[in-house]
Amino acid sequence: MPEYEAVIGLEVHVELRTRSKAFCNCPNVFGSEPNTNVCPICLGLPGVLPVLNQAVLEYAVRTGLALNCEIASFSKFDRKNYFYPDLPKNYQISQYDLPLCRNGYLDLEVNGVRRRIGITRVHMEEDAGKLIHGEGEKADYSLVDTNRSGVPLLEIVTEPDLRSPEEARAFLEKLKAILQYIDVSDCKMEEGSLRCDANISVRPSGTDILNPKTEIKNMNSFRAVYRALGAEMERQCAIWGAGDRVVRETRAWNEAEGTTVAMRTKEEASDYRYFPDPDLVPIVIGRDFVVRIREELPELPEARRQRFIKEYGLPSYDAGVLTSSRPLADFYEACVSAYRDPKTVSNWVMGEFLRLLKVFDLEVTETRLTPSHLVEMLELLKEGTISGKIAKAVFEEMFQTGKRAREIIEAKGLIQISDEEELGRVVDEVLAAHPGVVTDYRNGKEKALAFLVGQVMKATRGKANPQTVNRIIKEKIQ
């Protein structure tokens, strides 16, 4: 059986964080009571005239520039005709042959291999509504919530340049970071503001054959994308390996079963009967408009990563993690501006801070711990007021309560013990309680020393200065 490689292209839908919808003044907010943010325009009732929200155009140009795209000076909207029960007007306002942005790229580095992934196009469109299906044995109904109808979307389409599920996941992570840096979307996959469909085919490695592809839908996390592509790649390899052919179709991801399942045959563009939207004027963009938006772009993740390496002397891995999201990079830089030990700050942010964010399922912006909390604690640690072990406990309490480090230390009596006379008495007690370990150390077993230090730390509830304890023990038993 030959070795196979994947040919993967992604279609990413991004909800823009504008205040109002794409073509009307209805609020663009998540979580409202069903069917409260709607009007005749976003429902497409007869006689209405949509008007493009200028913020949508600005966000789209901002995204295109951040993805190294060409920005079209002339563009237009089209009607994409199809029937879905959550799309009352039976067509979607989208862009077809003249998208706003095209021919861009993103550079990726996966497992030490750097590759350029082409961006075919970025176009504007509106979202459809949402179906809410009944649950239980007698729930033979579905409800329609049209609040999402008319919410502005960007569809970002890649070239079929991705060669593995790992590359697809890395691409999505990098794309999400860029979209958050330029502040066009909150990219909350759990709320549907970032959705991904993936097209995949397989072929013998080293060939340029393009076999029939399948499209996978219903993936609500990067992990799901990674797993679904892996499962589909395995399925297609088995089909070709058995001498059969893969059928071009749309498939769904079944998270529980870990498999993809057939949904329907794949539609062609002609099935949608695109035609220019007669109610929306073409979009003509001046170069000054594009230049202004380009000048307003913030520092993007890759540029910030390189600066972190150069300015703070961080390893490439640290710089990559810290710049993976704009709030995290901002948090780190706020700490470093007040505590000029970049690597120590990096260790705490990448270690305890990210660990606790994961444990409590929080975003950086949702925590009660501020950069000044961490800086104050690091200063107390540096001056020897607390030990490293105590610092971790203090950090966690700061994270959970928002209290200051000094307040926690004083309230709980956690000040580090450095008094040699006091520590000497504790060391004497530990040595007397473990004569065999003392003998082991004298016979050359270095690990015995660590045990004795640990016993002193335990006796002092972690408050002893470990360097001082280490020295006192050596002095007493050598």
Secondary structure, 3 states (H helix, E strand, C coil): CCCEEEEEEEEEEEECCCCECCCCCCECCCCCCCCCCCCHHHHCCCCCCCCCCHHHHHHHHHHHHHCCCEECCEECCEEEECCCCCCCCCEEEECCCCCCEEEEEEEEEECCEEEEEEEEEEEEEECCCEEEECCCCCCCCEEEECCCCCCEEEEEEECCCECCHHHHHHHHHHHHHHHHHCCCCCCCHHHCCEEEEEEEEEEECCCCCCCCCEEEEEECCHHHHHHHHHHHHHHHHHHHHCCCCCCCEEEEEECCCCEEEEEEECCCHHHHCCEECCCCCCEECCHHHHHHHHHHCCCCHHHHHHHHHHHHCCCHHHHHHHCCCHHHHHHHHHHHHHCCCHHHHHHHHHHHHHHHHHHCCCCHHHCCCCHHHHHHHHHHHHCCCCCHHHHHHHHHHHHHHCCCHHHHHHHHCCCCECCHHHHHHHHHHHHHHCHHHHHHHHCCCCHHHHHHHHHHHHHCCCCECHHHHHHHHHHHHC
